[in-house]
Amino acid sequence: MSKKTARNQILLTVPMIVIMGAVIGWPLIRTILLSFTDAQLMDSGTSGFVGLANFRNAITNEGFLASLKISAIFAFVVVTSEMILGTAVALLVNEPFKGRNLLRAFLILPWAVPTVVNAIMWRLIYNPEYGALNSLLTQLGLIDSYISWLSSANMALGAIIFADVWKNFSLVALIALASLQTLSSAQVDAAKIDGANALQRFGYITLPHLIPSLQVALVLRIIEAVKVFDIIYIMTKGGPANRTRSGSIFVYQEAFTNSRMGSGATYAVIMVALIMIFILFYMRIITKKR
Amino acid sequence: MKKTVSVLVVLLLVIGIVPMFAAGAKEGTDAGKIKLRFLGMAQAAYSEKNVNDMTDDFMKANPNITVSTEFVPYEELRNKTMLAYGSNNPYDAVLVDDIWYAEYASKGMLYDITAKVPASYKEGVLAGAWNVTTKQGKVLGLPWFLDTMYLFYNADMLKKAGYTNPPKSIEEMVDMARTLKAKKIVEYPFVFSLAQAEALICVYANFLEAFGGSFQDASGNYILDTSGVKALEFLVSLKNEGLLNPNSLEYLEEDVRRVFSSGDAAFTLNWAYMFALATDPAESTIAKEAVKVMVLPGAKGVKDFAAMSGSMGLSVLNQSKNPEAALQYILHLSSKKVQDAYSDLQLPVWTASYDDPKLAVGREQLVEASKKAFSIMNVRPSEPNYQEASAIIQQYVQRALYGEITPKQALSDAVKKVKEIK
């Protein structure tokens, strides 16, 4: 590479570095700086440096730890369900059958629905007076009376998880399907001739082929699920009795409802640090693939 | 080539950076024209259409002022006001709940209009209404509506159960509810807005008042762990007895209105706006004549009636570049003429409006109830960190309603937590 080309490359990346520095770098640095202060939402610059006090409080705050646990449960159940369901659906629509292309087109629909719309839609479906889910389950004879899904302390999180899985499993399915398209049919046919049954073919040929793509989907979905905010905020706002208050909802409440920007920033920094672990995994997978 | 690259870099920088700064470009006046921004609440009364119509009239009368209006749900109103205030594009005028005045005032957000309120407003608006918008002797806003949660009941259901008169006490109301349930007239006689939100506090606060309790003592210390237990025990007992619709724990006011208007509840608490909608055949399946409204009766031997304020005012924000024009705008919105014209869903704050017999036509009982409520109305705590205290109380009240802990334990824990933040 000539000197001139190298210089041009650097010059052309300058605008992106400046833009990213302004919209990502500066807010991140500001949040980290805030996390060491007792800043209030509108303190007119009267906040003071408190060292690591916010971090000490954060790791002993029962509410924050409970909300992290909710985020972890949410992420684990959502991602596991989406991986299994997404892979199964991808395998299904990879098989030749009439209407396959139409089904593939429909597959993208749930993922294309904006999260806010999805949350409102499921709130209506779960409505305890006229919701479609209660009506369906009653007609099928599975329940005797209408259930209040989102006000049940035990079921609210499950109801939100179901709504999120419905929306996002198709992303996993699409990624898996794209990977399946590159699987050599000759390999599968050879295994058939060798007498491998369907389960063996899946375990020894299809799954190993799918794993690199699924790893990417897995990490991306974990990152999204750990920082979940919008679907919960719209469906329950963290209730009932804080049973669905995720880490991100906790951060929002601390910073904006309680007006404590300093400690709100601390909780946000801890959340980012946790998410960074998964981002590092993601980077490793991507690098390996190259 | 070198020149081309340099031009390309500059172009990319301009495309990328300029919009960021353009977003914060100075707004306010444009060739002598004043631009105002108003933040209101997306609600039934006054509705967005009502406020926009009022605003259009204002702009017609003041062609040099343009007002753009925005509306958000109640749950977002405070946060949006505060976040916008801290930005370089704050609102000029906002709608403020009575519980937020102390917080906004402590942060110096509100424009002091003490010396600017016209005498006609000072004398004409209901005296008690000024308590909502006045903090430490300073008038920080104009009262826009006085409200409380009224008791709505279905008279047809009560009649079927053999009752011709409304309940005179909380105990009598519960007896009626038991009869209604026993006679299978309605499965759940009560429905309340008990979702984890301020609506829950409003319901609880009304029963707190009915049982003679209060949030704080004279020194501002929360005393719910002693004076608030009866009210919470009452709500828990309604749930345990199967008298309270269990879905109440996810309901806000609009959900409650729909349940009552569908004939699935005999009693509920809601704001004044519900009366017009519950008696509107397009919005309600129950007979207009069956919808009755009154001030919540008190507990036997404690008090006759109870009411807790849910009033709101209009204020100009200190960061407004055109505070005088913004004041002119909120004076218009809260003027007697405008309030009388839009009194269908919201009762005016003007004393003289109640002298006009037209105001009460078709809703005599609501006007009568409001007069009584305004004279006895108490208020929720008005202090800078009320919002956080409220969030804590909401959580513990819900835990008691779910039966996870006893009402006494819930309120003890809540008071302990509130003390930690104070």
Interface residues (C-beta under 8 A of the other chain):
Chain A: K4 N8 L11 L12 V14 P15 M16 V18 I19 A22 V23 L41 M42 S44 P128 E129 S148 L150 S151 A153 T236 K237 G238 G239 P240 A241 N242 Q253 F256 T257 N258 S259
Chain B: M1 K2 V5 S6 L8 V9 L12 L13 I15 G16 I17 M20 E75 N79 M82 L83 Y85 G86 K107 G108 M109 A195 Q196 A197 P246 N247 S248 L249 E250 Y251 D255 R258 V259 S262 D264 N385 Q387 E388 A391 Q394 Q395 Q398 R399 Y402 E404 I421
